Amino acid sequence: MLALLDHFDIERAHVVGLSMGGVTAQWLGVHAPGRIRKLVLANTASKIGERDAWLARAASVRAEGMNGIAAGSPARWFTPDFLARQAVVVGAMQKTVRGLDPEGYAACCEALAMADLTPDVHRIAAPTLVVAGADDPVTTVADAQALAAAIGGAALATLPASHLSNVEAPDRFSDAVASFLLA
């Protein structure tokens, strides 16, 4: 991320990260605070899941490919209502996941297995908005509350969605982010 900002000669930026991208955004807030104007941490946590579960997922994907992940992900990404109403969107996202490189996905799992920013997030000084999905089983509202509490002055927005709140509640997500960034 820092190399990308440097490549485009961007000294400081608003950074929005969702899920694993939120972990990356937290890292930037802790380790490169001068590069951040405002920070949005969506559907994320300072530590997502458990080490052994991520390592098992990495091994499974290397052995079996992406089909199992694509089949099981929608129940974590979306609420049952969204799954019933938006089959085309869900199917398109599953198709995208099936096409991912298993090795790249496994490497992301391994990164999440090792990522725990819990001891450091209190160092984030940038104005921060934490976004939670009310029905997110991956990064729960409790995770979002803990993250917001650890970051001085952070605001919390809870949306009627599961893990991919930007897809499930796009207008509410965009409104929350735009209101925060433009304030």
GROMACS elastic network, one bead per residue, 0.5 to 0.9 nm:
[ bonds ]
;  ai    aj funct       b0    kb
    1     4     6  0.50210   500
    1     5     6  0.62747   500
    1     6     6  0.85737   500
    1    24     6  0.81969   500
    1    25     6  0.88750   500
    1    28     6  0.82604   500
    2     5     6  0.51122   500
    2     6     6  0.61245   500
    2     7     6  0.85023   500
    2    28     6  0.81883   500
    2    32     6  0.83467   500
    2    35     6  0.83832   500
    3     7     6  0.59358   500
    3     8     6  0.86528   500
    4     8     6  0.63635   500
    4     9     6  0.84591   500
    4    10     6  0.84766   500
    5     8     6  0.53666   500
    5     9     6  0.60164   500
    5    11     6  0.69667   500
    5    12     6  0.80771   500
    5    13     6  0.82696   500
    5    35     6  0.86376   500
    6    10     6  0.59627   500
    6    11     6  0.72745   500
    7    10     6  0.77266   500
    8    11     6  0.89163   500
   10    13     6  0.69200   500
   10    35     6  0.84124   500
   11    34     6  0.82991   500
   11    35     6  0.59717   500
   11    36     6  0.85980   500
   12    34     6  0.69485   500
   12    36     6  0.52773   500
   12    37     6  0.59512   500
   13    35     6  0.63155   500
   13    36     6  0.52407   500
   13    37     6  0.53032   500
   13    38     6  0.72694   500
   13    39     6  0.87980   500
   14    35     6  0.86950   500
   14    36     6  0.59432   500
   14    37     6  0.50364   500
   14    39     6  0.59247   500
   14    40     6  0.79518   500
   14   181     6  0.75320   500
   15    25     6  0.65810   500
   15    28     6  0.88775   500
   15    36     6  0.67476   500
   15    37     6  0.76327   500
   15    38     6  0.63914   500
   15    39     6  0.50093   500
   15    40     6  0.62047   500
   15    41     6  0.84463   500
   16    21     6  0.78307   500
   16    22     6  0.71767   500
   16    25     6  0.69019   500
   16    38     6  0.84694   500
   16    39     6  0.59691   500
   16    41     6  0.61630   500
   16    42     6  0.74441   500
   16   177     6  0.85282   500
   17    20     6  0.73960   500
   17    23     6  0.72908   500
   17    24     6  0.70526   500
   17    25     6  0.54932   500
   17    26     6  0.82911   500
   17    39     6  0.80923   500
   17    40     6  0.62535   500
   17    41     6  0.53239   500
   17    42     6  0.60239   500
   17    43     6  0.85319   500
   17    44     6  0.81861   500
   18    23     6  0.79313   500
   18    25     6  0.85150   500
   18    40     6  0.82591   500
   18    41     6  0.61721   500
   18    43     6  0.56165   500
   18    44     6  0.62095   500
   18   131     6  0.88487   500
   18   164     6  0.80087   500
   18   165     6  0.89704   500
   18   166     6  0.85814   500
   19    22     6  0.50089   500
   19    23     6  0.67829   500
   19    24     6  0.89849   500
   19    41     6  0.80120   500
   19    42     6  0.63782   500
   19    43     6  0.51320   500
   19    45     6  0.76572   500
   19    48     6  0.84577   500
   19   138     6  0.88820   500
   19   139     6  0.78178   500
   19   163     6  0.78642   500
   19   164     6  0.82236   500
   20    23     6  0.50524   500
   20    24     6  0.65451   500
   20    25     6  0.86812   500
   20    43     6  0.87721   500
   20    44     6  0.68438   500
   20    45     6  0.88130   500
   20    48     6  0.83212   500
   20   108     6  0.83147   500
   20   112     6  0.74792   500
   21    25     6  0.61245   500
   21    26     6  0.85951   500
   21    41     6  0.82821   500
   21    42     6  0.85205   500
   21    44     6  0.80832   500
   22    26     6  0.60780   500
   22    27     6  0.85383   500
   22    40     6  0.78026   500
   22    41     6  0.50412   500
   22    42     6  0.61558   500
   22    43     6  0.74020   500
   22    44     6  0.54521   500
   22    45     6  0.74901   500
   22    46     6  0.86227   500
   23    26     6  0.50658   500
   23    27     6  0.62648   500
   23    28     6  0.87272   500
   23    41     6  0.80185   500
   23    44     6  0.67293   500
   23    45     6  0.70090   500
   23    46     6  0.66412   500
   23    47     6  0.79668   500
   23    48     6  0.85259   500
   23   112     6  0.84647   500
   23   115     6  0.78265   500
   23   116     6  0.87030   500
   23   117     6  0.78829   500
   24    27     6  0.50701   500
   24    28     6  0.63540   500
   24    29     6  0.87160   500
   25    28     6  0.50655   500
   25    29     6  0.62266   500
   25    30     6  0.87158   500
   25    39     6  0.72932   500
   25    40     6  0.79276   500
   25    41     6  0.70061   500
   26    30     6  0.62301   500
   26    31     6  0.85378   500
   26    39     6  0.82246   500
   26    41     6  0.74147   500
   26    45     6  0.89805   500
   26    46     6  0.75720   500
   26   117     6  0.75540   500
   26   121     6  0.68732   500
   26   124     6  0.75568   500
   27    30     6  0.51463   500
   27    31     6  0.58611   500
   27    32     6  0.77249   500
   27   117     6  0.73288   500
   27   120     6  0.86838   500
   27   121     6  0.81645   500
   27   124     6  0.89101   500
   28    31     6  0.51762   500
   28    33     6  0.65043   500
   28    35     6  0.78055   500
   28    36     6  0.75505   500
   28   124     6  0.87121   500
   29    32     6  0.57543   500
   29    34     6  0.83687   500
   29    35     6  0.81076   500
   29    36     6  0.66027   500
   29    39     6  0.75134   500
   29   121     6  0.79043   500
   29   123     6  0.77774   500
   29   124     6  0.50894   500
   29   125     6  0.72034   500
   29   126     6  0.68824   500
   30    33     6  0.60136   500
   30   117     6  0.87324   500
   30   120     6  0.66525   500
   30   121     6  0.63690   500
   30   122     6  0.82229   500
   30   123     6  0.56703   500
   30   124     6  0.51177   500
   30   125     6  0.80004   500
   31    34     6  0.88323   500
   31   123     6  0.88053   500
   31   124     6  0.86120   500
   32    35     6  0.56775   500
   32    36     6  0.72995   500
   33    36     6  0.55369   500
   33    37     6  0.84369   500
   33   123     6  0.89076   500
   33   124     6  0.70740   500
   33   125     6  0.69740   500
   33   126     6  0.69890   500
   34    37     6  0.78753   500
   34   126     6  0.87813   500
   36    39     6  0.68385   500
   36   126     6  0.64611   500
   36   127     6  0.89553   500
   37   126     6  0.62801   500
   37   127     6  0.74045   500
   38   126     6  0.54563   500
   38   127     6  0.50363   500
   38   128     6  0.59578   500
   38   129     6  0.81933   500
   38   180     6  0.85646   500
   38   181     6  0.68300   500
   39   126     6  0.63802   500
   39   127     6  0.62073   500
   39   129     6  0.63512   500
   39   130     6  0.84340   500
   39   181     6  0.85246   500
   40   127     6  0.86127   500
   40   128     6  0.56880   500
   40   130     6  0.59043   500
   40   131     6  0.73604   500
   40   177     6  0.72293   500
   40   180     6  0.85669   500
   40   181     6  0.86409   500
   41    44     6  0.63507   500
   41    45     6  0.82466   500
   41   128     6  0.73782   500
   41   129     6  0.62097   500
   41   131     6  0.61289   500
   41   132     6  0.87428   500
   41   144     6  0.87666   500
   42    45     6  0.85578   500
   42   129     6  0.80723   500
   42   130     6  0.57356   500
   42   132     6  0.62078   500
   42   133     6  0.84886   500
   42   144     6  0.84386   500
   42   163     6  0.89044   500
   42   164     6  0.87518   500
   42   165     6  0.79977   500
   42   166     6  0.85908   500
   43   130     6  0.78807   500
   43   131     6  0.59760   500
   43   132     6  0.51603   500
   43   133     6  0.64829   500
   43   136     6  0.76462   500
   43   138     6  0.80681   500
   43   139     6  0.57243   500
   43   140     6  0.77498   500
   43   141     6  0.86537   500
   43   143     6  0.88990   500
   43   144     6  0.74448   500
   43   162     6  0.84500   500
   43   163     6  0.58646   500
   43   164     6  0.71284   500
   43   165     6  0.72877   500
   44    47     6  0.81450   500
   44    48     6  0.70786   500
   44   130     6  0.83246   500
   44   131     6  0.81265   500
   44   132     6  0.77812   500
   44   138     6  0.82566   500
   44   139     6  0.54374   500
   44   140     6  0.82789   500
   44   143     6  0.76321   500
   44   144     6  0.70289   500
   44   147     6  0.86910   500
   44   163     6  0.86576   500
   45    48     6  0.56056   500
   45    49     6  0.89809   500
   45   116     6  0.89166   500
   45   117     6  0.85676   500
   45   118     6  0.84970   500
   45   139     6  0.60775   500
   45   140     6  0.83129   500
   45   143     6  0.56424   500
   45   144     6  0.63027   500
   45   146     6  0.82688   500
   45   147     6  0.63728   500
   46   115     6  0.79849   500
   46   116     6  0.58566   500
   46   118     6  0.50008   500
   46   119     6  0.86380   500
   46   120     6  0.87090   500
   46   121     6  0.71391   500
   46   143     6  0.79474   500
   46   144     6  0.88704   500
   46   146     6  0.87014   500
   46   147     6  0.65326   500
   47    50     6  0.81012   500
   47   112     6  0.78408   500
   47   113     6  0.87180   500
   47   114     6  0.88514   500
   47   115     6  0.62625   500
   47   117     6  0.62887   500
   47   118     6  0.65029   500
   47   143     6  0.87076   500
   48    51     6  0.88630   500
   48   112     6  0.68101   500
   48   113     6  0.80491   500
   48   115     6  0.78252   500
   48   116     6  0.77685   500
   48   138     6  0.75730   500
   48   139     6  0.67318   500
   48   143     6  0.88359   500
   49    52     6  0.88972   500
   49    53     6  0.72720   500
   49    54     6  0.73827   500
   49   112     6  0.79811   500
   49   113     6  0.76786   500
   49   138     6  0.75167   500
   49   139     6  0.81761   500
   50    53     6  0.54567   500
   50    54     6  0.64412   500
   50    55     6  0.88200   500
   50   112     6  0.85516   500
   50   113     6  0.64847   500
   51    54     6  0.53500   500
   51    55     6  0.62600   500
   51    56     6  0.86578   500
   51   110     6  0.81176   500
   51   112     6  0.75190   500
   51   114     6  0.65596   500
   51   115     6  0.87157   500
   52    55     6  0.50848   500
   52    56     6  0.60482   500
   52    57     6  0.85311   500
   52   113     6  0.71222   500
   53    56     6  0.50928   500
   53    57     6  0.61579   500
   53    58     6  0.86505   500
   53   109     6  0.89664   500
   53   113     6  0.78084   500
   54    57     6  0.50189   500
   54    58     6  0.61802   500
   54    59     6  0.86836   500
   54   106     6  0.85837   500
   54   108     6  0.89621   500
   54   109     6  0.51844   500
   54   110     6  0.62678   500
   54   111     6  0.86475   500
   54   112     6  0.68425   500
   54   113     6  0.52714   500
   55    58     6  0.50204   500
   55    59     6  0.62685   500
   55    60     6  0.85869   500
   55   106     6  0.81662   500
   55   109     6  0.65592   500
   55   110     6  0.58584   500
   55   112     6  0.89274   500
   55   113     6  0.64525   500
   56    59     6  0.51257   500
   56    60     6  0.60927   500
   56    61     6  0.86447   500
   56   109     6  0.88597   500
   57    61     6  0.61397   500
   57    62     6  0.85781   500
   57    69     6  0.87590   500
   57   106     6  0.72598   500
   57   109     6  0.69001   500
   57   110     6  0.87790   500
   58    61     6  0.53013   500
   58    62     6  0.62755   500
   58    63     6  0.86969   500
   58   102     6  0.84378   500
   58   103     6  0.82417   500
   58   105     6  0.73267   500
   58   107     6  0.70599   500
   58   108     6  0.81655   500
   58   109     6  0.56108   500
   58   110     6  0.65883   500
   59    62     6  0.51660   500
   59    63     6  0.62012   500
   59    64     6  0.85354   500
   59   106     6  0.71388   500
   60    63     6  0.51227   500
   60    64     6  0.57946   500
   60    65     6  0.74237   500
   60    66     6  0.89330   500
   60    68     6  0.88676   500
   60   106     6  0.85143   500
   61    64     6  0.51876   500
   61    66     6  0.58913   500
   61    67     6  0.86086   500
   61    68     6  0.80394   500
   61    69     6  0.77491   500
   61   102     6  0.58119   500
   61   103     6  0.77291   500
   61   105     6  0.76611   500
   61   106     6  0.63500   500
   62    65     6  0.58564   500
   62    66     6  0.84936   500
   62   102     6  0.59285   500
   62   103     6  0.63566   500
   62   105     6  0.88407   500
   62   106     6  0.67437   500
   63   102     6  0.89742   500
   64    67     6  0.77012   500
   64    68     6  0.77109   500
   64   102     6  0.87635   500
   65    68     6  0.73225   500
   65    69     6  0.82159   500
   65    98     6  0.81289   500
   65   101     6  0.83949   500
   65   102     6  0.57276   500
   65   103     6  0.88864   500
   66    69     6  0.53377   500
   66    70     6  0.61380   500
   66    71     6  0.86639   500
   66    97     6  0.67865   500
   66    98     6  0.50805   500
   66    99     6  0.74833   500
   66   100     6  0.70699   500
   66   101     6  0.79377   500
   66   102     6  0.61379   500
   66   105     6  0.85459   500
   67    70     6  0.50722   500
   67    71     6  0.61142   500
   67    72     6  0.86905   500
   67    94     6  0.86686   500
   67    97     6  0.79860   500
   67    98     6  0.55470   500
   67    99     6  0.89470   500
   68    71     6  0.51128   500
   68    72     6  0.62206   500
   68    73     6  0.84988   500
   68    98     6  0.86311   500
   69    72     6  0.52972   500
   69    73     6  0.58265   500
   69    94     6  0.86127   500
   69    97     6  0.75538   500
   69    98     6  0.78205   500
   70    73     6  0.55510   500
   70    74     6  0.75766   500
   70    93     6  0.82099   500
   70    95     6  0.73911   500
   70    96     6  0.83737   500
   70    97     6  0.55251   500
   70    98     6  0.57400   500
   71    74     6  0.71395   500
   71    75     6  0.88712   500
   71    94     6  0.70124   500
   71    98     6  0.88082   500
   72    75     6  0.63478   500
   72    76     6  0.76071   500
   73    76     6  0.53631   500
   73    77     6  0.60848   500
   73    78     6  0.86384   500
   73    94     6  0.78210   500
   74    78     6  0.57688   500
   74    79     6  0.84427   500
   74    83     6  0.74378   500
   74    90     6  0.67821   500
   74    91     6  0.89728   500
   74    93     6  0.85267   500
   74    94     6  0.76565   500
   75    78     6  0.57845   500
   75    79     6  0.69402   500
   75    80     6  0.73299   500
   75    83     6  0.79350   500
   75   162     6  0.89274   500
   76    79     6  0.77552   500
   76   136     6  0.71175   500
   76   137     6  0.62722   500
   76   138     6  0.66429   500
   76   162     6  0.70380   500
   76   163     6  0.64242   500
   76   164     6  0.86945   500
   77   136     6  0.74742   500
   77   137     6  0.84236   500
   77   138     6  0.82032   500
   77   161     6  0.86912   500
   77   162     6  0.56834   500
   77   164     6  0.53261   500
   77   165     6  0.82791   500
   77   168     6  0.86609   500
   78    81     6  0.80645   500
   78    82     6  0.60810   500
   78    83     6  0.63480   500
   78    90     6  0.85865   500
   78   135     6  0.82500   500
   78   136     6  0.78948   500
   78   161     6  0.67000   500
   78   163     6  0.62846   500
   78   164     6  0.66154   500
   78   165     6  0.80856   500
   78   167     6  0.87308   500
   78   168     6  0.67627   500
   79    82     6  0.53261   500
   79    83     6  0.63219   500
   79    84     6  0.87860   500
   79   135     6  0.68616   500
   79   136     6  0.82253   500
   79   160     6  0.89940   500
   79   161     6  0.64232   500
   79   162     6  0.55809   500
   79   163     6  0.86368   500
   79   168     6  0.82635   500
   80    83     6  0.50134   500
   80    84     6  0.62312   500
   80    85     6  0.87087   500
   81    84     6  0.51909   500
   81    85     6  0.62365   500
   81    86     6  0.84799   500
   82    85     6  0.50900   500
   82    86     6  0.56212   500
   82    87     6  0.80512   500
   82    90     6  0.86946   500
   82   161     6  0.85338   500
   82   168     6  0.68409   500
   83    86     6  0.55234   500
   83    87     6  0.59014   500
   83    89     6  0.87294   500
   83    90     6  0.67741   500
   84    87     6  0.62661   500
   85    88     6  0.87162   500
   86    89     6  0.54448   500
   86    90     6  0.62863   500
   86    91     6  0.86063   500
   87    90     6  0.50565   500
   87    91     6  0.59056   500
   87    92     6  0.84949   500
   88    91     6  0.50871   500
   88    92     6  0.61388   500
   88    93     6  0.86560   500
   89    92     6  0.51648   500
   89    93     6  0.62968   500
   89    94     6  0.86797   500
   89   167     6  0.88335   500
   90    93     6  0.51907   500
   90    94     6  0.62032   500
   90    95     6  0.86428   500
   91    94     6  0.50450   500
   91    95     6  0.61429   500
   91    96     6  0.86549   500
   92    95     6  0.50525   500
   92    96     6  0.63083   500
   92    97     6  0.87777   500
   93    96     6  0.50297   500
   93    97     6  0.63079   500
   93    98     6  0.86787   500
   94    97     6  0.50577   500
   94    98     6  0.61628   500
   94    99     6  0.86803   500
   95    98     6  0.50967   500
   95    99     6  0.63922   500
   95   100     6  0.89995   500
   96    99     6  0.51979   500
   96   100     6  0.66248   500
   97   100     6  0.52612   500
   97   101     6  0.87481   500
   98   101     6  0.84014   500
   98   102     6  0.89121   500
   99   102     6  0.86435   500
  100   103     6  0.86760   500
  100   104     6  0.75863   500
  100   105     6  0.70629   500
  101   104     6  0.53164   500
  101   105     6  0.62812   500
  101   106     6  0.86231   500
  102   105     6  0.50496   500
  102   106     6  0.59678   500
  102   107     6  0.85135   500
  103   106     6  0.50215   500
  103   107     6  0.61272   500
  103   108     6  0.86632   500
  104   107     6  0.51019   500
  104   108     6  0.63656   500
  104   109     6  0.87794   500
  105   108     6  0.50885   500
  105   109     6  0.63579   500
  105   110     6  0.87638   500
  106   110     6  0.62683   500
  106   111     6  0.86546   500
  107   110     6  0.50110   500
  107   111     6  0.62062   500
  107   112     6  0.86904   500
  108   112     6  0.62520   500
  108   113     6  0.85567   500
  109   112     6  0.51295   500
  109   113     6  0.61399   500
  109   114     6  0.88594   500
  110   114     6  0.65454   500
  110   115     6  0.87097   500
  111   114     6  0.53646   500
  111   115     6  0.60913   500
  112   116     6  0.80293   500
  113   116     6  0.83019   500
  116   119     6  0.76351   500
  116   120     6  0.86457   500
  117   120     6  0.52844   500
  117   121     6  0.59516   500
  118   121     6  0.57883   500
  118   122     6  0.80932   500
  118   147     6  0.82230   500
  118   150     6  0.84578   500
  119   122     6  0.73723   500
  119   123     6  0.89199   500
  120   123     6  0.56962   500
  120   124     6  0.78126   500
  121   124     6  0.55120   500
  121   147     6  0.75536   500
  121   150     6  0.63911   500
  121   151     6  0.61903   500
  122   125     6  0.79672   500
  122   147     6  0.87000   500
  122   149     6  0.86546   500
  122   150     6  0.50566   500
  122   152     6  0.68195   500
  123   150     6  0.87111   500
  123   151     6  0.72246   500
  123   152     6  0.84675   500
  124   127     6  0.83954   500
  124   128     6  0.83259   500
  124   150     6  0.88560   500
  124   151     6  0.60580   500
  124   152     6  0.76469   500
  125   128     6  0.81575   500
  125   151     6  0.74673   500
  125   152     6  0.71763   500
  125   153     6  0.87881   500
  126   151     6  0.89478   500
  126   154     6  0.88323   500
  127   151     6  0.89416   500
  127   152     6  0.84975   500
  127   153     6  0.71468   500
  127   154     6  0.64884   500
  127   155     6  0.84680   500
  128   148     6  0.80618   500
  128   151     6  0.76052   500
  128   152     6  0.85602   500
  128   153     6  0.74311   500
  128   155     6  0.63824   500
  128   156     6  0.86823   500
  128   180     6  0.85268   500
  129   148     6  0.77101   500
  129   154     6  0.56395   500
  129   156     6  0.58100   500
  129   157     6  0.73332   500
  129   176     6  0.87127   500
  129   177     6  0.78076   500
  129   180     6  0.70607   500
  129   181     6  0.89880   500
  130   144     6  0.63719   500
  130   145     6  0.81409   500
  130   147     6  0.74572   500
  130   148     6  0.60979   500
  130   154     6  0.69587   500
  130   155     6  0.60957   500
  130   157     6  0.62986   500
  130   158     6  0.84568   500
  131   141     6  0.88065   500
  131   144     6  0.70238   500
  131   155     6  0.85161   500
  131   156     6  0.58927   500
  131   158     6  0.58284   500
  131   159     6  0.73298   500
  131   165     6  0.84033   500
  131   173     6  0.81394   500
  131   176     6  0.83285   500
  131   177     6  0.86766   500
  132   135     6  0.85590   500
  132   136     6  0.74185   500
  132   139     6  0.77119   500
  132   140     6  0.70491   500
  132   141     6  0.56117   500
  132   142     6  0.89230   500
  132   143     6  0.84698   500
  132   144     6  0.58842   500
  132   145     6  0.84631   500
  132   156     6  0.75131   500
  132   157     6  0.62222   500
  132   159     6  0.61278   500
  132   160     6  0.87656   500
  132   161     6  0.82082   500
  132   162     6  0.82537   500
  132   163     6  0.80154   500
  132   165     6  0.76559   500
  133   136     6  0.50013   500
  133   137     6  0.87343   500
  133   139     6  0.81335   500
  133   140     6  0.72120   500
  133   141     6  0.66784   500
  133   144     6  0.89691   500
  133   157     6  0.86004   500
  133   158     6  0.56549   500
  133   160     6  0.60035   500
  133   163     6  0.59771   500
  133   164     6  0.77396   500
  133   165     6  0.58885   500
  134   137     6  0.89448   500
  134   140     6  0.74897   500
  134   141     6  0.61494   500
  134   158     6  0.58832   500
  134   159     6  0.57579   500
  134   160     6  0.54133   500
  134   161     6  0.57403   500
  134   162     6  0.63773   500
  134   163     6  0.88295   500
  135   140     6  0.73877   500
  135   141     6  0.78883   500
  135   159     6  0.86522   500
  135   160     6  0.71050   500
  135   161     6  0.57098   500
  135   163     6  0.75115   500
  136   139     6  0.58790   500
  136   140     6  0.52143   500
  136   141     6  0.71830   500
  136   161     6  0.68737   500
  136   164     6  0.82676   500
  136   165     6  0.86298   500
  137   140     6  0.55657   500
  137   141     6  0.87539   500
  137   162     6  0.70855   500
  137   163     6  0.70916   500
  138   162     6  0.83734   500
  138   163     6  0.64403   500
  139   142     6  0.80428   500
  139   143     6  0.59014   500
  139   144     6  0.72122   500
  139   163     6  0.70273   500
  140   143     6  0.50284   500
  140   144     6  0.64362   500
  140   145     6  0.86445   500
  140   162     6  0.89017   500
  140   163     6  0.85241   500
  141   145     6  0.60700   500
  141   146     6  0.85558   500
  141   158     6  0.74637   500
  142   146     6  0.61355   500
  142   147     6  0.85532   500
  143   146     6  0.51686   500
  143   147     6  0.61820   500
  143   148     6  0.86402   500
  144   147     6  0.50279   500
  144   148     6  0.60618   500
  144   149     6  0.84398   500
  144   156     6  0.74896   500
  144   158     6  0.87832   500
  145   148     6  0.51320   500
  145   149     6  0.60047   500
  145   150     6  0.85475   500
  145   156     6  0.71896   500
  146   149     6  0.50691   500
  146   150     6  0.61502   500
  146   151     6  0.87845   500
  147   150     6  0.51789   500
  147   151     6  0.64336   500
  147   154     6  0.85070   500
  148   151     6  0.53045   500
  148   152     6  0.75555   500
  148   153     6  0.77977   500
  148   154     6  0.51507   500
  148   155     6  0.64743   500
  148   156     6  0.63938   500
  149   152     6  0.68354   500
  149   153     6  0.79507   500
  149   154     6  0.70601   500
  149   155     6  0.88410   500
  150   153     6  0.88953   500
  150   154     6  0.82323   500
  151   154     6  0.55701   500
  155   180     6  0.89049   500
  157   173     6  0.89453   500
  157   176     6  0.71560   500
  158   161     6  0.85019   500
  159   162     6  0.83638   500
  159   165     6  0.69541   500
  159   169     6  0.71599   500
  159   172     6  0.69580   500
  159   173     6  0.72729   500
  160   165     6  0.77126   500
  160   168     6  0.81533   500
  160   169     6  0.67930   500
  160   172     6  0.85379   500
  161   164     6  0.72099   500
  161   165     6  0.51720   500
  161   166     6  0.85836   500
  161   167     6  0.87261   500
  161   168     6  0.57810   500
  161   169     6  0.61859   500
  162   165     6  0.59037   500
  162   168     6  0.73568   500
  163   166     6  0.86509   500
  163   168     6  0.85386   500
  164   167     6  0.55230   500
  164   168     6  0.61979   500
  164   169     6  0.83415   500
  165   169     6  0.53577   500
  165   170     6  0.68910   500
  165   172     6  0.86596   500
  165   173     6  0.66604   500
  166   169     6  0.56534   500
  166   171     6  0.80568   500
  166   172     6  0.81558   500
  166   173     6  0.54304   500
  166   174     6  0.74281   500
  167   170     6  0.52792   500
  167   173     6  0.84670   500
  168   171     6  0.89863   500
  168   173     6  0.88230   500
  169   172     6  0.55083   500
  169   173     6  0.59497   500
  169   174     6  0.85253   500
  170   173     6  0.50106   500
  170   174     6  0.59212   500
  170   175     6  0.83831   500
  171   174     6  0.51532   500
  171   175     6  0.59865   500
  171   176     6  0.85276   500
  172   175     6  0.50812   500
  172   176     6  0.61026   500
  172   177     6  0.85873   500
  173   176     6  0.52571   500
  173   177     6  0.61935   500
  173   178     6  0.84929   500
  174   177     6  0.51805   500
  174   178     6  0.58372   500
  174   179     6  0.82745   500
  175   178     6  0.52154   500
  175   179     6  0.58646   500
  175   180     6  0.84114   500
  176   179     6  0.53094   500
  176   180     6  0.62002   500
  176   181     6  0.86597   500
  177   180     6  0.51916   500
  177   181     6  0.60790   500
  177   182     6  0.84640   500
  178   181     6  0.51335   500
  178   182     6  0.58449   500
  178   183     6  0.83122   500
  179   182     6  0.53576   500
  179   183     6  0.60044   500
  180   183     6  0.54027   500
